[in-house]
Amino acid sequence: MHKLNGLERFAPGLAELSVEELKAIEVFTLLWTLFEAQALDTSATPKKLLSFRSAGSVKVI
């Protein structure tokens, strides 16, 4: 995935990841961005995450 090549200087080893690993990173990043925007009002602070969890919005297993 050439679109991540520029990140190698910030994340050494990124170029050695498999296509499946890079896809997992891409999917997680998209899902996290959506979650942060919709559930946390674009502010994923530890306090907000704990508040979200305490409100029963998510179950921790």
Secondary structure, 3 states (H helix, E strand, C coil): CHHHHHHHHCCCCHHHCCHHHHHHHHHHHHHHHHHHHHHCCCCCCHHHHHHHHHCCCCCCC
